[in-house]
Amino acid sequence: MTAGIANDAMNAREEKARLTTLIFDVDDTLYDVGTGFTAHRNTEGATSFMVDKLNFPSKQEAQKIRDEYFKIYHSTAKGLTAAEKEGRLPEGVTFNPLDLDEYWASNLDFSLLGGPDPKCIESFRSITFDSRYNLDFVAFSNGPRKYVSRVLKEIGLDIFFPPDKLFAVTDVLPYCKPEKDAFELVLKAVGARPESCIMIEDSMKNIRIAKSMGMKTILVCGKGRKRNHGGVEENDVTVDEDQRNVYDAEATKAGDAPDETDPAVDAVVEVASEIRDVLKLWLSDDASS
């Protein structure tokens, strides 16, 4: 064995030993962006709440404020908190993130998620039961807790994220992703160092901060969205419903579309079930032999 090969093997063994924790975003990461659920949540779901509970005069005015603050904070709950502080809510109205949490958990159209994803469930089971990996699963979302719990249950992944391994924006406010303080609160709660974690995300803002803190990163770009799969331009007349849902979702989170070429991205998958293949390359015995 040459010195170079020996060093590569040693480095692979060291990485396998130090990686202990998978931190998953939820929305557009644990389910596909093409479902249409994100566009629904960030438009009808957000504006209905703002009209019904915050007394906005119209959904159009509510959408304008929601999008303005979401672009800054990447969280509807954090954005509305900031909007209240800056006097942008209707007069006399106060915003409680727990009200949004309850409203979303009770009123969103979760049928858009399409139910449990057997491939993802099987993939996650194989990871959790594989003694070669011994990885903890953590969920960290910019959505509020009851809502996130409902999403995980609807897609059949709640069994992998018990309450003490589930973190929502309502657990870390006044911070949220991509603020470093939000990540540090979660890392402290689960007893992990950044260097021991892999962040699985669809958001470039969150990928970049995770990488800057020392985590490895896996970008989830969505079905059919990897560069070597071709992709479809938005103005292509052949765009199907799933692809249109992707464009609609990305329109509600401007400036944060997946970018495989970003240096903060260590690996790219289209859907969460494919992370098993990445882990095999990074952590399996074969990678260090």
TAFENGI-V608555 format. One record per helix or strand of 3 or more residues. SS is the DSSP state (a for helix, b for strand). FROM is the first residue (numbers start at 1). LEN is the number of residues. If there is no record, write none. Layout:
[[SS:FROM:LEN] [SS:FROM:LEN]]
//
This chain:
[[a:3:16] [b:21:4] [a:33:3] [a:37:18] [a:59:15] [a:76:10] [a:97:11] [a:110:4] [a:118:11] [b:136:5] [a:145:10] [a:158:3] [a:163:3] [a:169:4] [a:180:11] [a:194:3] [b:197:5] [a:204:10] [b:216:5] [a:227:3] [a:241:11] [b:267:3] [a:272:12] [a:285:4]]
//
